[in-house]
Amino acid sequence: MLETVALGTLRAVPLALGRHQNVDTLKVEPLQPAVGRVAPNHLRHLVVRTLAVAVQLLRVCILSILAVRLLIASIVFVIITPVVTIVVLHIIIAVLILAGRWLVEG
């Protein structure tokens, strides 16, 4: 069965080598009104899409900067909070000691 198909395809003529069925298919002319309308639409789409991508990139940059600032603020808060707490506790202890002395002496 396969041999019959293979031998039959040897005699086949490709469509490109055969005669064209429609003679007018060789005459291809651009549609000027369509080109005049399509080109501005493509240009408009290109400009709008470029602006949209630019806005998205700007958003990503701003969000990245904000994320970095938030990370830095978190690190500073984690480092400074214990230091501030210790300083405030020392001030409270010093005030209590001075108040105690004032009460004892007074």
NORCORVEN-V523728 format. One record per residue. N is the residue number from 1. PSI is psi in whole degrees, -180 to 180 (NA if undefined). BURIAL is + if it has 16 or more other ideal C-beta (glycine too) atoms within 10 Angstrom, else -. Layout:
n = <N/N>
psi = <PSI/PSI>
burial = <BURIAL/BURIAL>
This chain:
n = <1/2/3/4/5/6/7/8/9/10/11/12/13/14/15/16/17/18/19/20/21/22/23/24/25/26/27/28/29/30/31/32/33/34/35/36/37/38/39/40/41/42/43/44/45/46/47/48/49/50/51/52/53/54/55/56/57/58/59/60/61/62/63/64/65/66/67/68/69/70/71/72/73/74/75/76/77/78/79/80/81/82/83/84/85/86/87/88/89/90/91/92/93/94/95/96/97/98/99/100/101/102/103/104/105/106>
psi = <-46/-34/-36/-42/-43/-42/-32/-30/-16/-30/-4/142/126/152/-32/-27/-14/179/141/138/-36/117/-31/-12/-19/-21/101/119/140/148/104/-43/-37/-41/-39/-30/-33/-41/-47/-36/-41/-41/-44/-45/-41/-44/-46/-42/-39/-43/-39/-42/-39/-42/-41/-43/-40/-42/-44/-42/-45/-44/-35/-43/-43/-38/-40/-43/-42/-40/-45/-43/-39/-43/-44/-42/-43/-36/-42/-32/-50/-37/-46/-41/-45/-43/-45/-42/-41/-39/-44/-44/-43/-42/-43/-40/-46/-39/-39/-43/-41/-39/-38/-43/-29/NA>
burial = <-/-/-/-/-/-/-/-/-/-/-/-/-/-/-/-/-/-/-/-/-/-/-/-/-/-/-/-/-/-/-/-/-/-/-/-/-/-/-/-/-/-/-/-/-/-/-/-/-/-/-/-/-/-/-/-/-/-/-/-/-/-/-/-/-/-/-/-/-/-/-/-/-/-/-/-/-/-/-/-/-/-/-/-/-/-/-/-/-/-/-/-/-/-/-/-/-/-/-/-/-/-/-/-/-/->
